[in-house]
Each structure stands twice: as C-alpha cells, then as structure tokens.
Amino acid sequence: MAIRKELLAELTARREEAMAGGGLDKMEKRRKKGLLTARERLDDLYDKGSFQELGMHVDHDTAGIDHKRLPGDGVVTGIGNVDGRPVAAFSQDFTVSGGSLGRMHSEKICHMMETAASLGLPVVAINDSGGARIQEGVLSLSGYGQVFFRNVELSGLVPQIAIIAGPCAGGAAYSPALMDFLIMTRKGSQMFICGPDVIKASTGQEAPIEQFGTADAHASVSGNIHFVANDDKHALEITRRLLSFLPLNNMQDPPHRIPDTIKVEVDTAMNDLVPEENRTPFDVTKVIARLVDGGDFLEVQRDFAKNIVVGFARIDGMVVGIIANQALVKAGTLDCDSSDKGARFIRFCNAFNIPIVTLVDIPGFMPGLAQERGGIIRHGAKMLFSYASATVPKITIILRKAYGGAYLAMCSKDLGADFVYAWPSAEIAVMGAEGAVRVIYKREIDAAEDPKAMEAELRARYVKEFASPYQAAEHGLITDVIAPSETRSKVAMALRIALTKRVTRPPKKHGLIPL
C-alpha cells in the first residue's frame, strides 16, 4: 500500500515553512537591500543540488515564546560540495528572531561542527545575528561557550572560515575570531565587542562605528579580518577561491595539480624587476606575479601591515603559502603588526601541510620608541618561533637585503629552511654597509682627506667582503646563488623534492609561542 497522502502533505508543508524562514515578506525586504537570505547564501556557496541539510525541523525551546515557531531556530546547517569537495557550513537566518542564538540554535551549530570534525571537513560559518537570545538568559551564554569550545577543538584539524554578513556583536564576535580566516562584507555588516553607545557611557569617548566596527576598519586598523567583500556574493566567491587552495583537513595534502612533465624555463623578465641600487624601493608583488602560476595570487590581509605580503598561490601546480617583505612600505622592515601577520600565516600553513616560500628583502626590525614599547621583541619572536617550529617544506629566496636578526626571522637555513637561494644582488650581513662602516672604520673615515670618498670606498669593500651572497654560500648557509630568471624553475624543482619531507619532533603537548 502507498503511503498516506496526508503524511506527504504534512511533510511538504513543514518543509515549506522551514524554507520560508521568518516569512516571505522579510526575505523580500532583504533582497531589496541587496542582501541574500540565509539559504540563498548556502545555495551560492555550494555546487548546485549538493547541499544536504542537518536539522531542518528543529524548533526553539525558549520559555515565554512557546506559542511562536522559530523555523530551524534561526540557523541553517548542513554539508555540500564546493568544486566537488565536501564542506560543512552554517548560515544564520536574521529573518527568524534576528538570528539570535538560543540553546537549539547552538546545538545545531555544534552538531554540524562535530560532524565536520569526525568526517574531516572544512567549516564555513556565515554570521548574521542579533546576538544572544535574551529570553534564554544563561542558556544562551552557555550556547556560545559550546560553540567556542568546538572552534578550538577544530583548530588545526580542519580549516575554519567565517563570513561576517550582518551584525556580529559582543560575545558573538569571538567565534569568528577563533577561526582561521574572516571575510566581512562592506554592505550591512558590523562587528564589535562594545558599540558606540556603550563606549560613550563607559568611557565618555565619542566612537563612530566607522572607526572600529566596519569591514574597512577591521581590515586596515585592527587586523581582525582577512578579506573585505563588496557584498554577499563576493564574500562567497572569496570563500570558494580560498577553499581551492586548502586541504579538507590536517591529514591531507593540499589540492596540488602537479603536471607529469618537468619544465625548466628561464624568465629573463625577472632580471629586470629589481633596481640596481639596493635602497631603491620596488614592489615585491611583481616578483610574486612572475613566480606563481598565471600570476594567480590570493593575498591575505592585504590592507593590514602592508610591509609584509602573505597569501596563497601555485607554483608548477603545487599549492604554496608565500611570505614576502614589501620594500614599498616601511622599507620592508618587520614591526609588531607585520610580525603577528606573518607568524599567524606560517602557523596556518604548517597546520595544513602547505609548503612555505619566503621572499626576503629586509633591512631589519622596525626601529623606534613606539615599537620597543609596543613589544617588538615579543612580536618579532613569533616569527622566529613559527618558522622554527614549522615542519612543512620551507624554501627561501633572498632578493636583496637580509640584515641582522631580521635575516634569521625570515626563514634562514638556521631556522630550518630546506633550500635557501640568493640572487647576486643579495646582501647578507649583521647590518647594512652604511651603518657598519661607520662603526668599524670610524677612525679611518674621520682621518681621511675626503671622508665621503673614503666612506664610499669602504662601503663597497664591506659589501664585497662581508655581505656577499658568495660568502654565505662558502659557509653553506645558502644552497645556491641563482639568477633571478632561474627563480621559478629552481623553486619548482625544490618543491617537488621537498614534498616528501617528514619531520619528527620531540614529544610534548605543544610549544609555548610568545603570545
């Protein structure tokens, strides 16, 4: 006998109610504002027809509003494919009680995250919520705590990507903050712990939201987010592109696309990129564009700490994380913010088996009272710790300057680099020639008939005798001196060799990075 029609009708009605969220009128209002609904965001993320929902029929158990249904308790969770690979996600539904987090809302998210952990799937979190559901009191706070705990459990196990596509205030901001990458839309989103009114009441300060709670403020000032999106669709586009470089979990290799044949090519245009004078700034992204496949480079935190460039690319089909000093900004020095930015990126690459390619052009750590008082020693040590503890393949190319402790902090051989190449323009020394000769040869310069000429002569001698890449090569501190035109081929060959790298470290819970 066939199933009773009224049972199928009830199922259809319940599904339609769940799909309608807070109502068709609320959905239409969002669309008029240029915002996608919670389900439309998931539809845009996943390959068509691949989404499998978890917990469609869940409802709230909030005391005091039990006469009212909250479809899905304000969040849609499930698993689908992104470019054919499975990914878990949740999308908060602002049309249902403002997307507020209650106990069942939290349980749905936690169940999805536990499933992602057991299956080894990346997690995408689309945040659009008014915050804790006040009616549930401490249960709502407990719900946030349960989510935070699972964020930490998943850290380093599977990639976690947060999209801030609406309000994300107070405790709600900490789940994204515990994830690996944050993408925030310029349109309709805000993120902060305390809003302007609370700041005014507590401190007396006038604090316009534009100064601290918007995507641009977080991207350029606080460094809390990694990508700025123009709108929902752009945020999901960035998410898909980011996922294309990442493994599903920490037990897999990244999605390399290694060709069967090896091409040894010479790129003569690379020889023309670096100025003759090593103090003349140049844009390192031009080197990156010629180094990586098709110039396709996904820069991370582009607007924050611009004196260091980090991001993902492929070199001869192999996924890599690239870290480079940017001489156009603060001469490429390492300061507190750029050290944090670089160290965090290194730690992510190491957790997910992504080889690291480092391009070095650094005169040193940023000098100044503000940097010293800001803890440059502690922050700079994060770079040393991150590189030294990383066990993935590490390839370093010294383009020009590599002075002092900053030379070490940019993945020297002593910090575990597997291959270190230097261009003939490289200068590797305790300090720059200009400062060094004034210390070493002060008497000779002062006694000379023409001090400026004497200083220039001594500077040239210092570079040749003490800063030459050949001196470092003679002592085995670099693998080879190469022409810029050979860089792509040399790096590609080194990557192929190093992909089988396996390192066993002494057993311990974890190292203590100088946070």
C-alpha positions in Angstrom: 0.0 0.0 0.0 1.1 3.5 -0.8 2.0 6.0 2.0 -1.0 8.1 3.1 -1.2 11.3 1.2 -1.9 13.4 4.3 1.5 12.4 5.7 3.2 13.5 2.5 1.2 16.8 2.6 2.3 17.4 6.1 5.9 16.8 5.2 5.6 19.2 2.3 4.0 21.9 4.5 6.7 21.6 7.1 9.4 21.9 4.6 7.8 24.9 3.0 7.6 26.5 6.5 11.3 25.8 7.2 12.3 27.2 3.8 10.3 30.4 4.3 12.3 31.2 7.5 10.8 34.3 9.1 8.4 34.9 6.3 8.4 35.8 2.6 7.9 39.5 3.4 11.1 39.7 5.5 13.0 37.8 2.8 11.8 40.3 0.2 12.9 43.2 2.3 16.4 41.8 2.5 16.6 41.3 -1.2 15.6 44.9 -1.8 18.6 45.9 0.4 20.8 43.8 -1.8 21.2 41.1 0.8 20.9 37.3 0.3 18.8 35.2 2.6 20.4 32.5 4.8 19.5 29.8 2.3 20.5 31.8 -0.7 23.9 32.2 0.7 24.3 28.5 1.0 23.0 28.0 -2.5 25.6 30.4 -3.7 28.4 28.6 -1.8 27.7 25.0 -2.8 27.6 23.2 -6.1 24.1 23.0 -7.4 22.0 20.3 -5.8 24.7 19.1 -3.4 23.5 20.6 -0.1 22.3 18.1 2.5 20.6 19.9 5.4 21.0 18.9 9.0 18.2 19.7 11.4 15.6 21.3 9.1 12.8 20.7 11.6 14.5 21.8 14.7 12.5 24.4 16.7 13.3 26.6 19.7 12.6 25.6 23.3 12.6 29.2 24.7 10.4 29.8 27.6 7.9 32.7 27.1 7.6 32.4 23.3 6.5 28.8 23.1 3.4 29.9 21.2 5.6 31.0 18.3 7.5 28.8 15.9 11.1 29.7 15.0 11.9 27.6 11.9 15.3 26.0 12.3 15.7 28.1 15.4 17.3 30.8 13.2 20.1 28.8 11.6 20.5 26.6 8.6 23.2 23.9 8.9 24.4 21.1 6.5 27.1 19.7 4.2 27.5 20.1 0.5 30.2 20.2 -2.2 32.3 23.2 -3.2 34.0 22.4 -6.6 33.3 18.8 -5.9 34.8 18.6 -2.4 32.6 18.3 0.7 32.4 21.3 3.1 30.2 21.8 6.2 28.5 25.1 6.9 26.0 27.1 8.9 24.1 30.2 7.9 22.3 32.3 10.5 18.9 33.5 9.5 18.3 37.1 10.5 14.6 36.8 9.5 14.0 34.3 12.3 14.2 36.2 15.7 17.1 38.3 14.4 19.2 35.2 14.0 19.6 35.2 17.8 21.4 32.3 19.4 19.4 30.1 21.7 20.1 26.6 23.0 18.8 24.7 20.0 20.5 27.2 17.6 23.7 26.4 19.4 23.1 22.7 19.4 22.6 22.7 15.6 25.9 24.5 15.0 27.8 22.3 17.5 26.4 19.1 15.9 27.5 20.4 12.4 31.0 21.1 13.8 31.2 17.7 15.5 30.2 16.1 12.2 32.8 18.1 10.3 35.5 17.0 12.8 34.6 13.3 12.5 34.4 13.5 8.7 37.4 15.8 8.3 35.6 18.6 6.5 36.3 22.4 6.4 33.8 24.6 8.2 32.2 27.8 6.7 30.3 30.0 9.2 28.0 32.7 7.8 27.4 35.1 10.7 24.3 37.3 10.7 22.8 37.5 14.2 21.5 39.9 16.7 23.4 38.1 19.4 22.4 36.1 22.4 18.7 35.4 22.8 17.8 37.4 25.9 14.8 35.3 26.8 17.1 32.2 27.3 19.5 34.0 29.7 22.4 31.9 30.8 21.4 29.1 28.4 22.2 31.4 25.5 25.6 32.2 27.1 26.2 28.5 27.5 25.4 28.0 23.9 28.1 30.5 22.8 30.6 28.7 25.1 29.8 25.4 23.5 30.4 26.9 20.0 33.7 28.5 21.2 34.9 25.2 22.6 34.3 23.4 19.3 36.0 26.2 17.4 39.1 25.4 19.5 38.7 21.6 19.1 38.6 22.1 15.3 41.5 24.5 15.2 44.4 22.9 13.2 42.1 19.9 12.5 40.1 21.4 9.7 40.1 24.8 8.0 37.6 27.2 9.5 36.3 30.2 7.5 34.0 32.9 8.9 31.9 35.3 6.9 30.6 38.4 8.7 27.5 39.2 6.6 25.4 41.1 9.1 25.6 42.2 12.8 28.1 40.3 14.9 28.4 42.0 18.3 29.6 41.2 21.8 30.3 37.5 22.5 29.1 36.6 19.0 32.4 38.1 17.6 34.6 35.5 19.4 33.6 32.5 17.3 34.8 34.2 14.1 37.9 35.4 16.0 38.7 31.8 16.9 38.6 30.7 13.2 41.3 30.8 10.6 40.0 33.3 8.1 37.5 36.1 8.4 35.7 37.6 5.4 33.5 40.6 6.0 31.1 42.4 3.7 31.2 46.2 3.4 27.4 46.2 3.0 25.2 45.5 6.0 27.8 44.1 8.4 29.2 45.3 11.7 31.5 43.5 14.2 32.5 44.8 17.7 32.5 43.9 21.3 31.0 47.2 22.6 29.0 49.6 20.4 29.3 53.4 20.2 26.6 53.9 22.9 28.3 51.5 25.4 31.7 53.1 24.8 30.2 56.6 25.3 28.5 55.5 28.5 31.6 53.7 29.9 34.4 56.0 28.9 32.9 59.2 27.7 34.5 58.8 24.3 32.8 59.5 21.0 33.4 56.4 18.9 31.7 56.4 15.5 31.1 52.9 14.3 33.1 53.7 11.1 36.3 53.9 13.1 36.2 50.4 14.6 33.2 48.2 13.6 33.2 48.2 9.8 34.9 45.9 7.3 37.4 48.6 6.2 38.3 49.4 9.8 38.9 45.8 10.7 40.9 45.1 7.6 43.3 48.1 7.8 43.5 49.1 11.5 42.7 46.3 13.9 43.7 43.4 11.5 40.8 41.3 12.8 39.6 40.3 9.3 41.5 38.9 6.3 39.3 39.8 3.3 36.8 42.6 2.5 33.9 41.7 0.3 31.7 44.1 -1.6 28.6 42.1 -0.9 27.3 38.6 -0.1 28.1 37.1 -3.5 31.6 38.5 -3.4 32.2 37.0 0.1 31.1 33.6 -1.1 33.3 33.9 -4.2 36.3 34.7 -2.0 35.4 31.6 0.2 35.3 29.3 -2.8 38.6 30.6 -4.1 40.2 30.3 -0.6 39.0 26.7 -0.3 40.5 25.8 -3.6 44.0 26.2 -2.1 43.3 24.3 1.2 43.2 20.6 2.1 40.0 19.2 3.6 41.8 18.5 6.9 45.2 18.3 8.5 45.7 14.7 7.4 45.5 15.5 3.7 47.9 17.3 1.4 46.7 20.5 -0.3 45.0 20.1 -3.7 48.2 20.1 -5.8 47.9 19.9 -9.5 51.3 18.7 -10.4 52.0 18.2 -14.1 53.6 14.9 -15.3 56.4 16.7 -17.1 59.0 19.0 -15.6 59.7 22.3 -17.3 62.9 24.1 -16.8 62.3 27.6 -18.0 64.2 30.9 -17.9 62.2 34.0 -17.3 64.5 36.9 -18.4 61.9 39.5 -17.4 62.6 38.6 -13.8 66.1 40.0 -14.1 64.7 43.5 -14.8 62.4 43.7 -11.7 65.0 44.6 -9.1 66.6 48.1 -9.2 70.4 48.3 -9.3 70.6 50.3 -6.0 69.5 48.1 -3.1 68.0 51.0 -1.2 65.6 51.8 -4.1 62.1 50.5 -3.2 60.4 48.1 -5.6 57.1 46.2 -5.5 57.6 42.6 -4.4 54.2 41.6 -5.8 55.6 42.0 -9.2 58.1 39.2 -8.3 55.3 37.1 -6.9 53.2 37.6 -10.1 56.1 36.1 -12.2 56.9 33.4 -9.7 53.4 31.8 -9.4 51.3 30.1 -12.0 49.5 32.5 -14.2 50.1 35.4 -11.7 47.2 33.9 -9.7 47.9 35.0 -6.1 45.3 35.2 -3.4 46.7 37.8 -1.0 45.6 37.5 2.7 45.1 40.6 4.9 46.1 42.9 2.0 45.2 46.1 3.8 46.9 45.3 7.2 50.6 45.6 8.0 51.4 46.2 4.3 55.2 45.9 4.9 54.7 42.1 4.7 52.8 40.3 2.0 51.2 36.9 2.6 48.9 34.7 0.5 48.3 31.5 -1.4 49.3 30.5 -4.9 50.5 27.6 -7.0 54.0 27.1 -8.4 54.1 24.5 -11.2 50.8 23.2 -9.9 51.9 22.9 -6.2 50.0 24.9 -3.6 52.2 27.2 -1.6 52.0 29.9 1.1 54.0 32.9 0.1 55.5 35.4 2.6 57.4 38.4 1.3 58.9 41.6 2.6 57.3 44.7 0.8 60.1 47.3 0.4 57.5 49.9 -0.7 56.1 50.1 2.9 58.4 50.9 5.8 61.3 49.7 3.7 60.0 46.1 4.3 61.0 46.1 8.0 59.3 43.8 10.5 57.2 45.6 13.1 54.8 44.4 15.7 51.8 44.1 13.3 53.7 42.5 10.4 55.3 40.0 12.7 51.9 39.0 14.0 50.5 38.8 10.5 53.4 36.7 9.2 53.5 34.4 12.2 49.8 33.6 12.1 50.0 32.8 8.4 53.0 30.5 8.9 51.2 28.6 11.7 48.2 28.0 9.4 50.3 26.8 6.5 52.2 24.4 8.8 49.0 23.0 10.4 47.6 22.2 6.9 50.7 20.8 5.2 51.1 23.8 2.8 54.8 24.4 1.7 56.1 27.9 2.5 58.0 30.1 0.1 59.7 33.2 1.6 61.0 36.2 -0.4 63.5 38.2 1.6 64.3 41.9 1.3 64.6 43.2 4.8 66.9 45.8 6.4 65.9 44.8 9.9 63.3 45.1 12.6 61.5 48.5 12.7 63.3 50.9 15.0 61.6 53.4 17.3 60.3 54.0 20.8 56.8 53.1 19.9 57.9 49.7 18.6 60.1 49.0 21.6 57.3 49.9 24.0 54.8 48.0 21.9 56.8 44.8 22.4 58.7 44.3 19.1 60.9 41.7 20.9 57.9 39.6 21.8 56.1 40.1 18.5 59.3 39.5 16.4 59.9 36.3 18.4 56.6 35.0 17.0 58.2 34.9 13.5 61.2 33.1 14.8 59.1 30.6 16.7 56.7 30.0 13.8 59.3 29.3 11.2 61.5 27.2 13.5 58.5 25.0 14.6 57.2 24.6 11.0 57.8 21.1 9.6 56.4 21.7 6.1 58.8 22.3 3.1 60.4 25.7 3.5 62.1 27.5 0.6 63.7 30.9 0.9 64.9 33.3 -1.8 67.0 36.3 -0.7 66.3 39.0 -3.2 68.3 41.9 -1.8 68.9 42.9 1.9 68.9 40.4 4.7 70.4 42.0 7.8 70.8 41.0 11.4 68.1 39.3 13.4 65.6 40.0 10.7 67.6 37.8 8.3 67.1 35.0 10.7 63.4 35.8 11.3 62.7 35.4 7.5 63.4 31.7 7.5 67.2 31.4 7.2 68.8 27.9 6.9 69.4 28.1 10.7 65.6 28.2 11.3 65.0 25.1 9.2 64.8 26.3 5.6 65.2 23.3 3.3 66.5 25.3 0.4 67.9 28.9 0.5 68.6 30.6 -2.7 70.1 34.1 -3.1 70.1 36.4 -6.1 73.5 38.1 -6.9 72.0 41.3 -5.6 71.6 39.8 -2.1 73.4 41.3 0.9 73.5 39.1 3.9 75.2 40.7 6.9 74.9 41.6 10.6 73.9 45.1 9.5 73.8 47.3 6.4 77.0 48.5 4.8 76.3 52.2 5.6 75.9 51.7 9.3 78.6 49.0 9.5 81.5 51.0 8.0 80.7 54.0 10.3 81.1 51.6 13.3 84.1 49.6 12.1 86.0 52.3 10.2 85.1 55.4 12.1 88.7 56.5 12.7 89.8 55.9 9.1 86.9 57.9 7.8 87.4 60.8 10.2 91.2 60.9 9.4 90.7 60.8 5.6 91.2 63.9 3.4 87.9 63.2 1.7 85.7 61.4 4.3 82.8 60.9 1.9 85.0 59.2 -0.7 86.7 57.1 1.9 83.3 56.0 3.3 82.0 55.1 -0.2 85.2 53.0 -0.8 84.9 51.2 2.5 81.2 50.6 2.0 81.9 48.9 -1.4 84.6 46.8 0.2 82.4 45.8 3.1 79.6 44.6 0.8 82.1 42.6 -1.2 83.9 41.0 1.7 81.2 40.7 4.4 77.8 40.9 2.8 78.3 39.0 -0.5 76.0 36.0 -1.1 79.1 34.1 -2.1 80.5 34.4 1.4 77.3 32.9 2.8 77.4 30.2 0.1 81.0 29.3 1.0 79.9 28.7 4.6 77.0 26.5 3.5 74.3 29.0 4.7 72.7 29.2 1.3 72.0 26.4 -1.2 73.0 28.4 -4.3 73.4 31.8 -5.9 71.0 32.0 -8.8 70.0 34.5 -11.5 66.5 36.0 -10.9 65.5 34.5 -14.3 66.1 31.0 -12.8 63.9 31.5 -9.7 60.7 29.9 -10.8 62.3 26.7 -12.1 64.6 26.4 -9.0 61.7 26.8 -6.6 59.5 24.4 -8.6 62.2 21.7 -8.6 62.9 22.3 -4.9 59.2 21.9 -4.1 59.0 18.6 -6.0 61.9 17.3 -4.0 60.6 18.6 -0.6 57.0 17.4 -0.9 58.0 14.1 0.7 59.5 15.8 3.7 58.7 14.2 7.1 59.9 15.6 10.4 59.6 14.1 13.8 59.9 16.5 16.8 60.4 15.6 20.5 57.1 14.6 22.1 55.3 17.4 24.0 51.9 18.8 24.3 52.8 22.0 22.4 55.4 24.7 22.3 54.9 28.0 24.0 54.8 30.7 21.4 55.5 34.1 22.8 51.9 35.4 22.6 
